[in-house]
Amino acid sequence: MADEITTHHLTEKFFDLTMLFNLEMQEKDGTPFLYQGQGNILMALGKQDGLSQRQLAEQLDISAPSVTEFVNKLVKKGLVTKTRSAKDKRVFLIHLTAAGRQSQQQVTSADIAEWDLLTPQQQAEFAKMLDILISGVQSKYNDDASKRALASLRRHFLARASQ
């Protein structure tokens, strides 16, 4: 019985936190919401502009094809440019445009500041715990129908967040 109460209590706390974070995001009126990869690329370039796609993939721990996809979307939005490296013509260097730098700053302002209530060590521990939960739950929804449903939910969420 104690485990059930704890599990229920954790579920309630997670739901409360989710609702509070949702409210926090709604109050950040007019802030563009760049989801995951694109926002992460802007943040990395904000720290060090002119990285290669390979460097971005390594820093962000994502696949090279994913970086290419995100960068191409950011190029279409006018937020980054791709230029060939003078040292190695096979390599493209990615640079923020003025609009990209502004969006990068907006991504920073869209972040939920209340994470600062946790110490850096607590943030890292919490992130690890979230990774465990996300990985475990994602493994239950690995079939095509579930992936489509998740993609639909994500589109719906992004549409709401960008209103």
Phi and psi in radians as a Rosetta constraint file:
Dihedral C 1 N 2 CA 2 C 2 CIRCULARHARMONIC -1.087 0.35
Dihedral N 2 CA 2 C 2 N 3 CIRCULARHARMONIC -0.658 0.35
Dihedral C 2 N 3 CA 3 C 3 CIRCULARHARMONIC -1.134 0.35
Dihedral N 3 CA 3 C 3 N 4 CIRCULARHARMONIC -0.695 0.35
Dihedral C 3 N 4 CA 4 C 4 CIRCULARHARMONIC -1.099 0.35
Dihedral N 4 CA 4 C 4 N 5 CIRCULARHARMONIC -0.746 0.35
Dihedral C 4 N 5 CA 5 C 5 CIRCULARHARMONIC -1.114 0.35
Dihedral N 5 CA 5 C 5 N 6 CIRCULARHARMONIC -0.764 0.35
Dihedral C 5 N 6 CA 6 C 6 CIRCULARHARMONIC -1.097 0.35
Dihedral N 6 CA 6 C 6 N 7 CIRCULARHARMONIC -0.793 0.35
Dihedral C 6 N 7 CA 7 C 7 CIRCULARHARMONIC -1.087 0.35
Dihedral N 7 CA 7 C 7 N 8 CIRCULARHARMONIC -0.784 0.35
Dihedral C 7 N 8 CA 8 C 8 CIRCULARHARMONIC -1.110 0.35
Dihedral N 8 CA 8 C 8 N 9 CIRCULARHARMONIC -0.761 0.35
Dihedral C 8 N 9 CA 9 C 9 CIRCULARHARMONIC -1.080 0.35
Dihedral N 9 CA 9 C 9 N 10 CIRCULARHARMONIC -0.751 0.35
Dihedral C 9 N 10 CA 10 C 10 CIRCULARHARMONIC -1.104 0.35
Dihedral N 10 CA 10 C 10 N 11 CIRCULARHARMONIC -0.719 0.35
Dihedral C 10 N 11 CA 11 C 11 CIRCULARHARMONIC -1.084 0.35
Dihedral N 11 CA 11 C 11 N 12 CIRCULARHARMONIC -0.773 0.35
Dihedral C 11 N 12 CA 12 C 12 CIRCULARHARMONIC -1.072 0.35
Dihedral N 12 CA 12 C 12 N 13 CIRCULARHARMONIC -0.773 0.35
Dihedral C 12 N 13 CA 13 C 13 CIRCULARHARMONIC -1.109 0.35
Dihedral N 13 CA 13 C 13 N 14 CIRCULARHARMONIC -0.730 0.35
Dihedral C 13 N 14 CA 14 C 14 CIRCULARHARMONIC -1.121 0.35
Dihedral N 14 CA 14 C 14 N 15 CIRCULARHARMONIC -0.744 0.35
Dihedral C 14 N 15 CA 15 C 15 CIRCULARHARMONIC -1.084 0.35
Dihedral N 15 CA 15 C 15 N 16 CIRCULARHARMONIC -0.788 0.35
Dihedral C 15 N 16 CA 16 C 16 CIRCULARHARMONIC -1.038 0.35
Dihedral N 16 CA 16 C 16 N 17 CIRCULARHARMONIC -0.785 0.35
Dihedral C 16 N 17 CA 17 C 17 CIRCULARHARMONIC -1.117 0.35
Dihedral N 17 CA 17 C 17 N 18 CIRCULARHARMONIC -0.731 0.35
Dihedral C 17 N 18 CA 18 C 18 CIRCULARHARMONIC -1.063 0.35
Dihedral N 18 CA 18 C 18 N 19 CIRCULARHARMONIC -0.779 0.35
Dihedral C 18 N 19 CA 19 C 19 CIRCULARHARMONIC -1.150 0.35
Dihedral N 19 CA 19 C 19 N 20 CIRCULARHARMONIC -0.710 0.35
Dihedral C 19 N 20 CA 20 C 20 CIRCULARHARMONIC -1.137 0.35
Dihedral N 20 CA 20 C 20 N 21 CIRCULARHARMONIC -0.729 0.35
Dihedral C 20 N 21 CA 21 C 21 CIRCULARHARMONIC -1.145 0.35
Dihedral N 21 CA 21 C 21 N 22 CIRCULARHARMONIC -0.663 0.35
Dihedral C 21 N 22 CA 22 C 22 CIRCULARHARMONIC -1.071 0.35
Dihedral N 22 CA 22 C 22 N 23 CIRCULARHARMONIC -0.785 0.35
Dihedral C 22 N 23 CA 23 C 23 CIRCULARHARMONIC -1.071 0.35
Dihedral N 23 CA 23 C 23 N 24 CIRCULARHARMONIC -0.742 0.35
Dihedral C 23 N 24 CA 24 C 24 CIRCULARHARMONIC -1.038 0.35
Dihedral N 24 CA 24 C 24 N 25 CIRCULARHARMONIC -0.755 0.35
Dihedral C 24 N 25 CA 25 C 25 CIRCULARHARMONIC -1.172 0.35
Dihedral N 25 CA 25 C 25 N 26 CIRCULARHARMONIC -0.632 0.35
Dihedral C 25 N 26 CA 26 C 26 CIRCULARHARMONIC -1.137 0.35
Dihedral N 26 CA 26 C 26 N 27 CIRCULARHARMONIC -0.545 0.35
Dihedral C 26 N 27 CA 27 C 27 CIRCULARHARMONIC -1.321 0.35
Dihedral N 27 CA 27 C 27 N 28 CIRCULARHARMONIC -0.249 0.35
Dihedral C 27 N 28 CA 28 C 28 CIRCULARHARMONIC -1.523 0.35
Dihedral N 28 CA 28 C 28 N 29 CIRCULARHARMONIC 1.157 0.35
Dihedral C 28 N 29 CA 29 C 29 CIRCULARHARMONIC -1.023 0.35
Dihedral N 29 CA 29 C 29 N 30 CIRCULARHARMONIC 2.314 0.35
Dihedral C 29 N 30 CA 30 C 30 CIRCULARHARMONIC 1.375 0.35
Dihedral N 30 CA 30 C 30 N 31 CIRCULARHARMONIC -0.006 0.35
Dihedral C 30 N 31 CA 31 C 31 CIRCULARHARMONIC -1.431 0.35
Dihedral N 31 CA 31 C 31 N 32 CIRCULARHARMONIC 2.144 0.35
Dihedral C 31 N 32 CA 32 C 32 CIRCULARHARMONIC -1.151 0.35
Dihedral N 32 CA 32 C 32 N 33 CIRCULARHARMONIC 2.472 0.35
Dihedral C 32 N 33 CA 33 C 33 CIRCULARHARMONIC -1.853 0.35
Dihedral N 33 CA 33 C 33 N 34 CIRCULARHARMONIC 1.817 0.35
Dihedral C 33 N 34 CA 34 C 34 CIRCULARHARMONIC -1.716 0.35
Dihedral N 34 CA 34 C 34 N 35 CIRCULARHARMONIC 2.039 0.35
Dihedral C 34 N 35 CA 35 C 35 CIRCULARHARMONIC -1.405 0.35
Dihedral N 35 CA 35 C 35 N 36 CIRCULARHARMONIC 2.295 0.35
Dihedral C 35 N 36 CA 36 C 36 CIRCULARHARMONIC 0.720 0.35
Dihedral N 36 CA 36 C 36 N 37 CIRCULARHARMONIC -1.766 0.35
Dihedral C 36 N 37 CA 37 C 37 CIRCULARHARMONIC -0.967 0.35
Dihedral N 37 CA 37 C 37 N 38 CIRCULARHARMONIC -0.845 0.35
Dihedral C 37 N 38 CA 38 C 38 CIRCULARHARMONIC -1.118 0.35
Dihedral N 38 CA 38 C 38 N 39 CIRCULARHARMONIC -0.792 0.35
Dihedral C 38 N 39 CA 39 C 39 CIRCULARHARMONIC -1.107 0.35
Dihedral N 39 CA 39 C 39 N 40 CIRCULARHARMONIC -0.694 0.35
Dihedral C 39 N 40 CA 40 C 40 CIRCULARHARMONIC -1.125 0.35
Dihedral N 40 CA 40 C 40 N 41 CIRCULARHARMONIC -0.673 0.35
Dihedral C 40 N 41 CA 41 C 41 CIRCULARHARMONIC -1.143 0.35
Dihedral N 41 CA 41 C 41 N 42 CIRCULARHARMONIC -0.766 0.35
Dihedral C 41 N 42 CA 42 C 42 CIRCULARHARMONIC -1.052 0.35
Dihedral N 42 CA 42 C 42 N 43 CIRCULARHARMONIC -0.723 0.35
Dihedral C 42 N 43 CA 43 C 43 CIRCULARHARMONIC -1.128 0.35
Dihedral N 43 CA 43 C 43 N 44 CIRCULARHARMONIC -0.737 0.35
Dihedral C 43 N 44 CA 44 C 44 CIRCULARHARMONIC -1.123 0.35
Dihedral N 44 CA 44 C 44 N 45 CIRCULARHARMONIC -0.730 0.35
Dihedral C 44 N 45 CA 45 C 45 CIRCULARHARMONIC -1.229 0.35
Dihedral N 45 CA 45 C 45 N 46 CIRCULARHARMONIC -0.486 0.35
Dihedral C 45 N 46 CA 46 C 46 CIRCULARHARMONIC -1.149 0.35
Dihedral N 46 CA 46 C 46 N 47 CIRCULARHARMONIC -0.546 0.35
Dihedral C 46 N 47 CA 47 C 47 CIRCULARHARMONIC -1.417 0.35
Dihedral N 47 CA 47 C 47 N 48 CIRCULARHARMONIC -0.667 0.35
Dihedral C 47 N 48 CA 48 C 48 CIRCULARHARMONIC -2.609 0.35
Dihedral N 48 CA 48 C 48 N 49 CIRCULARHARMONIC 1.712 0.35
Dihedral C 48 N 49 CA 49 C 49 CIRCULARHARMONIC -1.289 0.35
Dihedral N 49 CA 49 C 49 N 50 CIRCULARHARMONIC 2.686 0.35
Dihedral C 49 N 50 CA 50 C 50 CIRCULARHARMONIC 1.454 0.35
Dihedral N 50 CA 50 C 50 N 51 CIRCULARHARMONIC 0.446 0.35
Dihedral C 50 N 51 CA 51 C 51 CIRCULARHARMONIC -1.373 0.35
Dihedral N 51 CA 51 C 51 N 52 CIRCULARHARMONIC 2.669 0.35
Dihedral C 51 N 52 CA 52 C 52 CIRCULARHARMONIC -1.398 0.35
Dihedral N 52 CA 52 C 52 N 53 CIRCULARHARMONIC 2.871 0.35
Dihedral C 52 N 53 CA 53 C 53 CIRCULARHARMONIC -1.096 0.35
Dihedral N 53 CA 53 C 53 N 54 CIRCULARHARMONIC -0.624 0.35
Dihedral C 53 N 54 CA 54 C 54 CIRCULARHARMONIC -1.119 0.35
Dihedral N 54 CA 54 C 54 N 55 CIRCULARHARMONIC -0.759 0.35
Dihedral C 54 N 55 CA 55 C 55 CIRCULARHARMONIC -1.095 0.35
Dihedral N 55 CA 55 C 55 N 56 CIRCULARHARMONIC -0.708 0.35
Dihedral C 55 N 56 CA 56 C 56 CIRCULARHARMONIC -1.070 0.35
Dihedral N 56 CA 56 C 56 N 57 CIRCULARHARMONIC -0.786 0.35
Dihedral C 56 N 57 CA 57 C 57 CIRCULARHARMONIC -1.037 0.35
Dihedral N 57 CA 57 C 57 N 58 CIRCULARHARMONIC -0.761 0.35
Dihedral C 57 N 58 CA 58 C 58 CIRCULARHARMONIC -1.168 0.35
Dihedral N 58 CA 58 C 58 N 59 CIRCULARHARMONIC -0.812 0.35
Dihedral C 58 N 59 CA 59 C 59 CIRCULARHARMONIC -1.119 0.35
Dihedral N 59 CA 59 C 59 N 60 CIRCULARHARMONIC -0.680 0.35
Dihedral C 59 N 60 CA 60 C 60 CIRCULARHARMONIC -1.617 0.35
Dihedral N 60 CA 60 C 60 N 61 CIRCULARHARMONIC -0.094 0.35
Dihedral C 60 N 61 CA 61 C 61 CIRCULARHARMONIC 0.974 0.35
Dihedral N 61 CA 61 C 61 N 62 CIRCULARHARMONIC 0.856 0.35
Dihedral C 61 N 62 CA 62 C 62 CIRCULARHARMONIC -2.271 0.35
Dihedral N 62 CA 62 C 62 N 63 CIRCULARHARMONIC 2.856 0.35
Dihedral C 62 N 63 CA 63 C 63 CIRCULARHARMONIC -1.242 0.35
Dihedral N 63 CA 63 C 63 N 64 CIRCULARHARMONIC 2.674 0.35
Dihedral C 63 N 64 CA 64 C 64 CIRCULARHARMONIC -1.037 0.35
Dihedral N 64 CA 64 C 64 N 65 CIRCULARHARMONIC -0.750 0.35
Dihedral C 64 N 65 CA 65 C 65 CIRCULARHARMONIC -1.060 0.35
Dihedral N 65 CA 65 C 65 N 66 CIRCULARHARMONIC -0.627 0.35
Dihedral C 65 N 66 CA 66 C 66 CIRCULARHARMONIC -1.146 0.35
Dihedral N 66 CA 66 C 66 N 67 CIRCULARHARMONIC -0.750 0.35
Dihedral C 66 N 67 CA 67 C 67 CIRCULARHARMONIC -1.050 0.35
Dihedral N 67 CA 67 C 67 N 68 CIRCULARHARMONIC -0.795 0.35
Dihedral C 67 N 68 CA 68 C 68 CIRCULARHARMONIC -1.005 0.35
Dihedral N 68 CA 68 C 68 N 69 CIRCULARHARMONIC -0.793 0.35
Dihedral C 68 N 69 CA 69 C 69 CIRCULARHARMONIC -1.075 0.35
Dihedral N 69 CA 69 C 69 N 70 CIRCULARHARMONIC -0.841 0.35
Dihedral C 69 N 70 CA 70 C 70 CIRCULARHARMONIC -1.117 0.35
Dihedral N 70 CA 70 C 70 N 71 CIRCULARHARMONIC -0.764 0.35
Dihedral C 70 N 71 CA 71 C 71 CIRCULARHARMONIC -1.096 0.35
Dihedral N 71 CA 71 C 71 N 72 CIRCULARHARMONIC -0.774 0.35
Dihedral C 71 N 72 CA 72 C 72 CIRCULARHARMONIC -1.059 0.35
Dihedral N 72 CA 72 C 72 N 73 CIRCULARHARMONIC -0.672 0.35
Dihedral C 72 N 73 CA 73 C 73 CIRCULARHARMONIC -1.144 0.35
Dihedral N 73 CA 73 C 73 N 74 CIRCULARHARMONIC -0.699 0.35
Dihedral C 73 N 74 CA 74 C 74 CIRCULARHARMONIC -1.202 0.35
Dihedral N 74 CA 74 C 74 N 75 CIRCULARHARMONIC -0.593 0.35
Dihedral C 74 N 75 CA 75 C 75 CIRCULARHARMONIC -1.106 0.35
Dihedral N 75 CA 75 C 75 N 76 CIRCULARHARMONIC -0.806 0.35
Dihedral C 75 N 76 CA 76 C 76 CIRCULARHARMONIC -1.057 0.35
Dihedral N 76 CA 76 C 76 N 77 CIRCULARHARMONIC -0.567 0.35
Dihedral C 76 N 77 CA 77 C 77 CIRCULARHARMONIC -1.428 0.35
Dihedral N 77 CA 77 C 77 N 78 CIRCULARHARMONIC -0.107 0.35
Dihedral C 77 N 78 CA 78 C 78 CIRCULARHARMONIC 1.335 0.35
Dihedral N 78 CA 78 C 78 N 79 CIRCULARHARMONIC 0.387 0.35
Dihedral C 78 N 79 CA 79 C 79 CIRCULARHARMONIC -1.674 0.35
Dihedral N 79 CA 79 C 79 N 80 CIRCULARHARMONIC -0.384 0.35
Dihedral C 79 N 80 CA 80 C 80 CIRCULARHARMONIC -2.447 0.35
Dihedral N 80 CA 80 C 80 N 81 CIRCULARHARMONIC 2.814 0.35
Dihedral C 80 N 81 CA 81 C 81 CIRCULARHARMONIC -2.131 0.35
Dihedral N 81 CA 81 C 81 N 82 CIRCULARHARMONIC 2.688 0.35
Dihedral C 81 N 82 CA 82 C 82 CIRCULARHARMONIC -1.997 0.35
Dihedral N 82 CA 82 C 82 N 83 CIRCULARHARMONIC 2.188 0.35
Dihedral C 82 N 83 CA 83 C 83 CIRCULARHARMONIC -2.248 0.35
Dihedral N 83 CA 83 C 83 N 84 CIRCULARHARMONIC 2.560 0.35
Dihedral C 83 N 84 CA 84 C 84 CIRCULARHARMONIC -1.270 0.35
Dihedral N 84 CA 84 C 84 N 85 CIRCULARHARMONIC 2.473 0.35
Dihedral C 84 N 85 CA 85 C 85 CIRCULARHARMONIC -1.208 0.35
Dihedral N 85 CA 85 C 85 N 86 CIRCULARHARMONIC 2.408 0.35
Dihedral C 85 N 86 CA 86 C 86 CIRCULARHARMONIC -1.193 0.35
Dihedral N 86 CA 86 C 86 N 87 CIRCULARHARMONIC -0.521 0.35
Dihedral C 86 N 87 CA 87 C 87 CIRCULARHARMONIC -1.380 0.35
Dihedral N 87 CA 87 C 87 N 88 CIRCULARHARMONIC -0.626 0.35
Dihedral C 87 N 88 CA 88 C 88 CIRCULARHARMONIC -2.513 0.35
Dihedral N 88 CA 88 C 88 N 89 CIRCULARHARMONIC 1.828 0.35
Dihedral C 88 N 89 CA 89 C 89 CIRCULARHARMONIC -1.114 0.35
Dihedral N 89 CA 89 C 89 N 90 CIRCULARHARMONIC -0.251 0.35
Dihedral C 89 N 90 CA 90 C 90 CIRCULARHARMONIC -1.367 0.35
Dihedral N 90 CA 90 C 90 N 91 CIRCULARHARMONIC -0.291 0.35
Dihedral C 90 N 91 CA 91 C 91 CIRCULARHARMONIC -1.735 0.35
Dihedral N 91 CA 91 C 91 N 92 CIRCULARHARMONIC 2.326 0.35
Dihedral C 91 N 92 CA 92 C 92 CIRCULARHARMONIC -1.771 0.35
Dihedral N 92 CA 92 C 92 N 93 CIRCULARHARMONIC 2.341 0.35
Dihedral C 92 N 93 CA 93 C 93 CIRCULARHARMONIC -1.770 0.35
Dihedral N 93 CA 93 C 93 N 94 CIRCULARHARMONIC 2.426 0.35
Dihedral C 93 N 94 CA 94 C 94 CIRCULARHARMONIC -1.867 0.35
Dihedral N 94 CA 94 C 94 N 95 CIRCULARHARMONIC 2.221 0.35
Dihedral C 94 N 95 CA 95 C 95 CIRCULARHARMONIC -2.187 0.35
Dihedral N 95 CA 95 C 95 N 96 CIRCULARHARMONIC 2.499 0.35
Dihedral C 95 N 96 CA 96 C 96 CIRCULARHARMONIC -1.267 0.35
Dihedral N 96 CA 96 C 96 N 97 CIRCULARHARMONIC 2.435 0.35
Dihedral C 96 N 97 CA 97 C 97 CIRCULARHARMONIC -1.502 0.35
Dihedral N 97 CA 97 C 97 N 98 CIRCULARHARMONIC 3.073 0.35
Dihedral C 97 N 98 CA 98 C 98 CIRCULARHARMONIC -1.042 0.35
Dihedral N 98 CA 98 C 98 N 99 CIRCULARHARMONIC -0.743 0.35
Dihedral C 98 N 99 CA 99 C 99 CIRCULARHARMONIC -1.133 0.35
Dihedral N 99 CA 99 C 99 N 100 CIRCULARHARMONIC -0.632 0.35
Dihedral C 99 N 100 CA 100 C 100 CIRCULARHARMONIC -1.153 0.35
Dihedral N 100 CA 100 C 100 N 101 CIRCULARHARMONIC -0.699 0.35
Dihedral C 100 N 101 CA 101 C 101 CIRCULARHARMONIC -1.135 0.35
Dihedral N 101 CA 101 C 101 N 102 CIRCULARHARMONIC -0.700 0.35
Dihedral C 101 N 102 CA 102 C 102 CIRCULARHARMONIC -1.129 0.35
Dihedral N 102 CA 102 C 102 N 103 CIRCULARHARMONIC -0.765 0.35
Dihedral C 102 N 103 CA 103 C 103 CIRCULARHARMONIC -1.114 0.35
Dihedral N 103 CA 103 C 103 N 104 CIRCULARHARMONIC -0.676 0.35
Dihedral C 103 N 104 CA 104 C 104 CIRCULARHARMONIC -1.065 0.35
Dihedral N 104 CA 104 C 104 N 105 CIRCULARHARMONIC -0.716 0.35
Dihedral C 104 N 105 CA 105 C 105 CIRCULARHARMONIC -1.186 0.35
Dihedral N 105 CA 105 C 105 N 106 CIRCULARHARMONIC -0.609 0.35
Dihedral C 105 N 106 CA 106 C 106 CIRCULARHARMONIC -1.224 0.35
Dihedral N 106 CA 106 C 106 N 107 CIRCULARHARMONIC -0.620 0.35
Dihedral C 106 N 107 CA 107 C 107 CIRCULARHARMONIC -1.069 0.35
Dihedral N 107 CA 107 C 107 N 108 CIRCULARHARMONIC -0.738 0.35
Dihedral C 107 N 108 CA 108 C 108 CIRCULARHARMONIC -1.077 0.35
Dihedral N 108 CA 108 C 108 N 109 CIRCULARHARMONIC -0.756 0.35
Dihedral C 108 N 109 CA 109 C 109 CIRCULARHARMONIC -1.250 0.35
Dihedral N 109 CA 109 C 109 N 110 CIRCULARHARMONIC -0.382 0.35
Dihedral C 109 N 110 CA 110 C 110 CIRCULARHARMONIC -1.381 0.35
Dihedral N 110 CA 110 C 110 N 111 CIRCULARHARMONIC -0.302 0.35
Dihedral C 110 N 111 CA 111 C 111 CIRCULARHARMONIC -1.089 0.35
Dihedral N 111 CA 111 C 111 N 112 CIRCULARHARMONIC 2.618 0.35
Dihedral C 111 N 112 CA 112 C 112 CIRCULARHARMONIC -1.399 0.35
Dihedral N 112 CA 112 C 112 N 113 CIRCULARHARMONIC 2.030 0.35
Dihedral C 112 N 113 CA 113 C 113 CIRCULARHARMONIC -1.227 0.35
Dihedral N 113 CA 113 C 113 N 114 CIRCULARHARMONIC -0.367 0.35
Dihedral C 113 N 114 CA 114 C 114 CIRCULARHARMONIC -1.154 0.35
Dihedral N 114 CA 114 C 114 N 115 CIRCULARHARMONIC -0.167 0.35
Dihedral C 114 N 115 CA 115 C 115 CIRCULARHARMONIC -1.054 0.35
Dihedral N 115 CA 115 C 115 N 116 CIRCULARHARMONIC -0.404 0.35
Dihedral C 115 N 116 CA 116 C 116 CIRCULARHARMONIC -1.169 0.35
Dihedral N 116 CA 116 C 116 N 117 CIRCULARHARMONIC -0.198 0.35
Dihedral C 116 N 117 CA 117 C 117 CIRCULARHARMONIC -1.174 0.35
Dihedral N 117 CA 117 C 117 N 118 CIRCULARHARMONIC -0.360 0.35
Dihedral C 117 N 118 CA 118 C 118 CIRCULARHARMONIC -1.746 0.35
Dihedral N 118 CA 118 C 118 N 119 CIRCULARHARMONIC 2.565 0.35
Dihedral C 118 N 119 CA 119 C 119 CIRCULARHARMONIC -1.213 0.35
Dihedral N 119 CA 119 C 119 N 120 CIRCULARHARMONIC 2.823 0.35
Dihedral C 119 N 120 CA 120 C 120 CIRCULARHARMONIC -0.956 0.35
Dihedral N 120 CA 120 C 120 N 121 CIRCULARHARMONIC -0.667 0.35
Dihedral C 120 N 121 CA 121 C 121 CIRCULARHARMONIC -1.153 0.35
Dihedral N 121 CA 121 C 121 N 122 CIRCULARHARMONIC -0.745 0.35
Dihedral C 121 N 122 CA 122 C 122 CIRCULARHARMONIC -1.125 0.35
Dihedral N 122 CA 122 C 122 N 123 CIRCULARHARMONIC -0.669 0.35
Dihedral C 122 N 123 CA 123 C 123 CIRCULARHARMONIC -1.064 0.35
Dihedral N 123 CA 123 C 123 N 124 CIRCULARHARMONIC -0.779 0.35
Dihedral C 123 N 124 CA 124 C 124 CIRCULARHARMONIC -1.118 0.35
Dihedral N 124 CA 124 C 124 N 125 CIRCULARHARMONIC -0.742 0.35
Dihedral C 124 N 125 CA 125 C 125 CIRCULARHARMONIC -1.124 0.35
Dihedral N 125 CA 125 C 125 N 126 CIRCULARHARMONIC -0.754 0.35
Dihedral C 125 N 126 CA 126 C 126 CIRCULARHARMONIC -1.118 0.35
Dihedral N 126 CA 126 C 126 N 127 CIRCULARHARMONIC -0.722 0.35
Dihedral C 126 N 127 CA 127 C 127 CIRCULARHARMONIC -1.055 0.35
Dihedral N 127 CA 127 C 127 N 128 CIRCULARHARMONIC -0.720 0.35
Dihedral C 127 N 128 CA 128 C 128 CIRCULARHARMONIC -1.101 0.35
Dihedral N 128 CA 128 C 128 N 129 CIRCULARHARMONIC -0.735 0.35
Dihedral C 128 N 129 CA 129 C 129 CIRCULARHARMONIC -1.134 0.35
Dihedral N 129 CA 129 C 129 N 130 CIRCULARHARMONIC -0.731 0.35
Dihedral C 129 N 130 CA 130 C 130 CIRCULARHARMONIC -1.085 0.35
Dihedral N 130 CA 130 C 130 N 131 CIRCULARHARMONIC -0.717 0.35
Dihedral C 130 N 131 CA 131 C 131 CIRCULARHARMONIC -1.024 0.35
Dihedral N 131 CA 131 C 131 N 132 CIRCULARHARMONIC -0.731 0.35
Dihedral C 131 N 132 CA 132 C 132 CIRCULARHARMONIC -1.107 0.35
Dihedral N 132 CA 132 C 132 N 133 CIRCULARHARMONIC -0.812 0.35
Dihedral C 132 N 133 CA 133 C 133 CIRCULARHARMONIC -1.118 0.35
Dihedral N 133 CA 133 C 133 N 134 CIRCULARHARMONIC -0.812 0.35
Dihedral C 133 N 134 CA 134 C 134 CIRCULARHARMONIC -1.079 0.35
Dihedral N 134 CA 134 C 134 N 135 CIRCULARHARMONIC -0.799 0.35
Dihedral C 134 N 135 CA 135 C 135 CIRCULARHARMONIC -1.070 0.35
Dihedral N 135 CA 135 C 135 N 136 CIRCULARHARMONIC -0.763 0.35
Dihedral C 135 N 136 CA 136 C 136 CIRCULARHARMONIC -1.134 0.35
Dihedral N 136 CA 136 C 136 N 137 CIRCULARHARMONIC -0.741 0.35
Dihedral C 136 N 137 CA 137 C 137 CIRCULARHARMONIC -1.247 0.35
Dihedral N 137 CA 137 C 137 N 138 CIRCULARHARMONIC -0.711 0.35
Dihedral C 137 N 138 CA 138 C 138 CIRCULARHARMONIC -1.053 0.35
Dihedral N 138 CA 138 C 138 N 139 CIRCULARHARMONIC -0.615 0.35
Dihedral C 138 N 139 CA 139 C 139 CIRCULARHARMONIC -1.113 0.35
Dihedral N 139 CA 139 C 139 N 140 CIRCULARHARMONIC -0.430 0.35
Dihedral C 139 N 140 CA 140 C 140 CIRCULARHARMONIC -1.324 0.35
Dihedral N 140 CA 140 C 140 N 141 CIRCULARHARMONIC -0.345 0.35
Dihedral C 140 N 141 CA 141 C 141 CIRCULARHARMONIC -2.105 0.35
Dihedral N 141 CA 141 C 141 N 142 CIRCULARHARMONIC 0.904 0.35
Dihedral C 141 N 142 CA 142 C 142 CIRCULARHARMONIC -1.695 0.35
Dihedral N 142 CA 142 C 142 N 143 CIRCULARHARMONIC -0.066 0.35
Dihedral C 142 N 143 CA 143 C 143 CIRCULARHARMONIC -1.412 0.35
Dihedral N 143 CA 143 C 143 N 144 CIRCULARHARMONIC 2.861 0.35
Dihedral C 143 N 144 CA 144 C 144 CIRCULARHARMONIC -1.063 0.35
Dihedral N 144 CA 144 C 144 N 145 CIRCULARHARMONIC -0.735 0.35
Dihedral C 144 N 145 CA 145 C 145 CIRCULARHARMONIC -1.098 0.35
Dihedral N 145 CA 145 C 145 N 146 CIRCULARHARMONIC -0.733 0.35
Dihedral C 145 N 146 CA 146 C 146 CIRCULARHARMONIC -1.156 0.35
Dihedral N 146 CA 146 C 146 N 147 CIRCULARHARMONIC -0.694 0.35
Dihedral C 146 N 147 CA 147 C 147 CIRCULARHARMONIC -1.108 0.35
Dihedral N 147 CA 147 C 147 N 148 CIRCULARHARMONIC -0.700 0.35
Dihedral C 147 N 148 CA 148 C 148 CIRCULARHARMONIC -1.143 0.35
Dihedral N 148 CA 148 C 148 N 149 CIRCULARHARMONIC -0.725 0.35
Dihedral C 148 N 149 CA 149 C 149 CIRCULARHARMONIC -1.112 0.35
Dihedral N 149 CA 149 C 149 N 150 CIRCULARHARMONIC -0.723 0.35
Dihedral C 149 N 150 CA 150 C 150 CIRCULARHARMONIC -1.134 0.35
Dihedral N 150 CA 150 C 150 N 151 CIRCULARHARMONIC -0.736 0.35
Dihedral C 150 N 151 CA 151 C 151 CIRCULARHARMONIC -1.081 0.35
Dihedral N 151 CA 151 C 151 N 152 CIRCULARHARMONIC -0.680 0.35
Dihedral C 151 N 152 CA 152 C 152 CIRCULARHARMONIC -1.135 0.35
Dihedral N 152 CA 152 C 152 N 153 CIRCULARHARMONIC -0.780 0.35
Dihedral C 152 N 153 CA 153 C 153 CIRCULARHARMONIC -1.070 0.35
Dihedral N 153 CA 153 C 153 N 154 CIRCULARHARMONIC -0.721 0.35
Dihedral C 153 N 154 CA 154 C 154 CIRCULARHARMONIC -1.108 0.35
Dihedral N 154 CA 154 C 154 N 155 CIRCULARHARMONIC -0.771 0.35
Dihedral C 154 N 155 CA 155 C 155 CIRCULARHARMONIC -1.075 0.35
Dihedral N 155 CA 155 C 155 N 156 CIRCULARHARMONIC -0.739 0.35
Dihedral C 155 N 156 CA 156 C 156 CIRCULARHARMONIC -1.097 0.35
Dihedral N 156 CA 156 C 156 N 157 CIRCULARHARMONIC -0.769 0.35
Dihedral C 156 N 157 CA 157 C 157 CIRCULARHARMONIC -1.087 0.35
Dihedral N 157 CA 157 C 157 N 158 CIRCULARHARMONIC -0.814 0.35
Dihedral C 157 N 158 CA 158 C 158 CIRCULARHARMONIC -1.118 0.35
Dihedral N 158 CA 158 C 158 N 159 CIRCULARHARMONIC -0.641 0.35
Dihedral C 158 N 159 CA 159 C 159 CIRCULARHARMONIC -1.114 0.35
Dihedral N 159 CA 159 C 159 N 160 CIRCULARHARMONIC -0.736 0.35
Dihedral C 159 N 160 CA 160 C 160 CIRCULARHARMONIC -1.165 0.35
Dihedral N 160 CA 160 C 160 N 161 CIRCULARHARMONIC -0.708 0.35
Dihedral C 160 N 161 CA 161 C 161 CIRCULARHARMONIC -1.203 0.35
Dihedral N 161 CA 161 C 161 N 162 CIRCULARHARMONIC -0.472 0.35
Dihedral C 161 N 162 CA 162 C 162 CIRCULARHARMONIC -1.641 0.35
Dihedral N 162 CA 162 C 162 N 163 CIRCULARHARMONIC 0.051 0.35
